[in-house]
Amino acid sequence: MAGTLAFAAMETTKCPSETGNHDGHDLPAFQLLLSCPLGLSPSEVSVVFDQTHDRIPHPDAGLESSIAEIWSERIQQNPSLFNGLKFRYGGHSPCSGLDPSQKTRVCLQLGLTDYRTFVGTNLNPMWERFLVPSEDDWIRCQHTSNPLGNGAIVETSDGEIVLLQRSNNVGEFPGHFVFPGGHPEPQEVGVVSHQIDGELTHEMVNRMVSQEMFDSITREVVEEIGVPVSTLGNPIFIGISQRVLNVRPTAFFFIKCSLPSIEIQRLYCNAQDGYESTHLYTMPMSNLGNITSKMPGCHQGGFALYKLMIDDAKEN
């Protein structure tokens, strides 16, 4: 998969055949909020970072108060929990550059949220009560935290895909298989609120946040699997998957690594974030489909986005 790829399509797709039965819910495992099978380079992805994309408090005061109650319980159970800032996914739209010769791009609409609110809304046992009946995903999820996660389909030089098995000590989906990833971080680009520093403009902040979408996934791959950054190609954005359970959105990227599988497995032993996972596996795409049922829904969606990319490459 080479360099800069053209924008292909944006679509929302429900995938009822990929079902998950978690916590008594018989739900589709994921839906694709955005699919870009030809992939997008950083110059083809823009961001509008604005408080209009922040979470709207729920009108039910009792439901709102449960956020603080749940966080207090979690802190008592695990005093090391940290309430970090996250970018909130508020939707997306197609957009074109001012230059007519520029390719059509996608614009991500992002606000601010934090881990505390994520735990108290998306991970709340009453999470479905935070949803608003609507076909519009932004309206439906306007009362949930919806921090935008990220994940990487990393392809080795010998054509295999990197997969991690999560530790049993993590808060979500212990022991499940996942692609490397985490979150883009507001603090990495100096964002701590919607207040703009006097030396910056809104346009500059939007560009910084957009670049963080790509920088953060490279950072996560380096930290989680232990490969040098110099061995990784430029990330290509392939879409956004949402786990239907807890409406959890994750942006996915495709990254080529110049190292063979055996070398990546050796380097994993010294990975900086090795405590989040217990094993690293590499396998051909044909084998990945056999274990998707053991992935969280958003990562099942990541695999679906990767398959769309592969199928499109075969057709073209």
N, C-alpha and C positions, 0 to 999 in steps of 0.2 A: 504494500500500500504506500504510495508515494506522496511526498510533500503536501502541497496545498490542493485540497479537493473542493469541488464546487458544491454549493448548497443544492440539496435535492428536494426535500419535502419536509413539511411539518404536518403532523397528524396526531390525533388522540385516538388510541386504540385500546379497547377493553379486550382482555384475553381470558375469557371464562374457561378455556380448556386447561389453563395452568392454575389449578386450584390449590388453596392452602386451607388447613383447618387448624387455626391457632386460637387458643383460649375459647374454644367452643364456637368460633365463627367459621361458617362454611362460606368462604368468600373467594372470588378470583384472587390470585396471588398478586397480580400487578396490572397496571395499565400504562401505556406509553403516552405520556403527555406531549412529547416532542420527538420526532424521528428525523434524523439527518443522515441517511444511508451513505451519501457521498462524502460526508464529513465536512467540518468547518474548521478553518484555521483561526488564530486569534484575530486577524484583521476582519474576519467575517462574522464575529460575535461581538455585539455591543451590549451595554448594560445601562439601564436607567435605575439609579439608586435613589430612592425617594421615600419619605415617610408615608406617602399614600399607599405604599405596598407593605406597611407594617400590619401586624395583627390588630383586628378590631375586638375590643373586649366583648364578652357575651353579655346580653341583657339580663340573664339569670344570675343574680348576685350570689346565690348559693353555689352555682356551678363555678363561678369565678373564684370564690373563696377556696374551693377545693384545690386550686393550683398551689397556694401557699401551704395548705395542709399536707398535700402529697410531698412537696419539696421538703418540708420539715421532717416528715417521716423518713424520707430517703437520706437526709443529712444525719439523722440519728443512727441509721443503719450503717452509713458509710461517711464518716466525717471528712474524708479526703475529697468528696465531690466538689467540683469547681463550677461556678455559674458563669461560664464564658459566653461572650457575644458570638452570634452566628448571623449569617445572611439569611433572610427569609425569602423563600420563593413566592412571588406574587403573580406569576404568569409569564407569558412571552408573546411576542408579536413579530411578524416579518417587518423588516425595515430596509430601506435603500439608502446608500450614501448620497451625499450632495452631488457627487460626480456621476453623471448618467452611465459612465463606462464601468462603474463599480458593480460587483456582483450583488445580488440580493443576499441579505444577511438575516440573522435572527437577533432580536433584541430581548434580553432577559430583564424582567422587571423584579427588582430586589428591594427588600426593606431590611429592617433589623429585628432580631429576636434574641433569645438567650436560652441556655440549656435548662434553666429552671422552668421556663414557660413551656419548653418542649416536653419535659417530664410531666408537667401539670396539665397539658392539653392532649398532645398526640399519644402520650404513654399513659394517660389517665384511664383507669378502668371504665370510666364513663365517656370515653373519647367520642363515641358516635353522637352523643348529645351536643357536642360542640359543632356538629356539621349542620349546614343549612340545606334543605332540599333544593337543588338546582342542578341543571345540566352544565352550567358554567363552573369550572373547577375553582376559580378564584372566589366566587361567591360562596360556593359550597364549603370552602375551607377558610373563610375569612376570620373565624374565631380560633383557629388552631395555629400553633407556632410555626410549623412547616419549615424548619431549617433546611437549607439546601445542602445535602451531602454530595460527595463525589466518589467515583469509582473508575478504575482503569482496567481495560482489557490489554494486558501486557503480552506481546508476542515475542518469544525468544528467537535467536538467530536460527535455531533448528525447527522453527515453525510450531512450537508448543505454546500453550497459554498458562499463565501463572495463576494459581489459586491458593488461598490461605484457609486454614481451618481455625476458627475463632477459639480463643481460650474459654474455659469454663467459668472464668472469673469476671467476664465482661457482663454489662447490664442487659444487653439486647442479644438475643439469638446465640447463646453460648453453644460452642461445639459445631456451629453451622459452617458451611463453606461460603467464602466470599471472595470477590476480587479485591485487590489492594485499594485502599481509599480512606476517606475521612470527611473533612469539611474544608472549604475555603474559609480563611480566617480574617475577619474585619481588622483585627489589630495588626496583622501583617502589613497592611497598607495605611495604618494610622487612623482607621475609622473607629471611633468610640461612641459616636452619636451622629445625628443628622446635622449637627452644627458644623458649618464649613469654616475652616481656618481662613484667616484674611488673605493669605497668599495663594489660596486655591480657588478654583471656580468649580461649579457643579460639573461642567464638562470634563475637567481634569480628574475629579473624583470618580466619575463614571468610567473613564479610561483605566484608572488604577484598579478599580474593582473588577473590571472586565479582564484585565491582565492577571489578576489574582485567581480567577477561575482556572486559568491554565497553569500558572506557577504552582498553585496549591496541589494539583494532582501529581505533578512531578515530585514535589516535596514529599507527598505521602508515599509514593512508590519507593523513593530512596530510603525513607525512614522505615517502612514496613518490610521491605524485602532485602535491603542492604546493598543494592547495586550502586555503583558510582553514577552521579548525574551525567557524566560524560558518555555513558553507554546508552543513554536513552534518547530516542528521537523526539521530535516536537509532538506534543499531544494534539490529537485531532478530535474535536467535539462531535459525538455521534447521537446525542439526544438526552432526554430526561425520562426516567422511569419513576413511577410512583407505586410504592407498596400499598395495596388496597387496605390491608390491616393497618390502622393508625395513620393513613394517608401520608406516608413518608416519602418525599421526593429526593431523587438522587440524579445528578448529572453524570453521564458516562463519557469516557474518552478512550480512544485507541492509541496505544504507544508501542512503537517497536523498540526492542532492546537488542544491542549488538552482541550480547553474550549468549552462549548455549545454555541449555537447561541445567546441565550438571554444574556449571560454574555458578549459576544463580542459587542453586540449592546449597552450595558451599558457603556463599556469601551471606545467606539468610541466617546462619548461626550467630552472626554478629550484628544483626539488624537492630537499629536504635529503638524501634517500637515493637520488639519481639514479644513483649509481655502480652500484647493484645491477641496474639495467635500462637498456636502450638506446633503447627506443621505447615510447610510449603510444599505444594504439589505442582508439577507441570504435566500437561497432557494435551494431546491433539484435540481440535474442536470436536471431532466425531465422538470423543469420549465425554465431553462436557455435558452433553444432553442427558447422560445417565445419572447425573447427580444434581440436576437443577432442583429437584424436589427437596434437597437438603440445603437449599439456599434461602435466605430471606427473600420476600417477594420482589423488593426493589432490585436485587441482584439477579433474580430470574429475568426481570425486565432488561437488565444490562446485557444478559446473554442474548435476549431477543433482538436488541438493538445491534449487537455484533453480527448476528445471523443476517439481519437485513443488509448490513454493510457488505458482508461476504457475498450474498446473493446478488446485490447490485453490481459488485465488481465483476462477477461472473458474466452478467448480462451485458456489461459494457467493456 
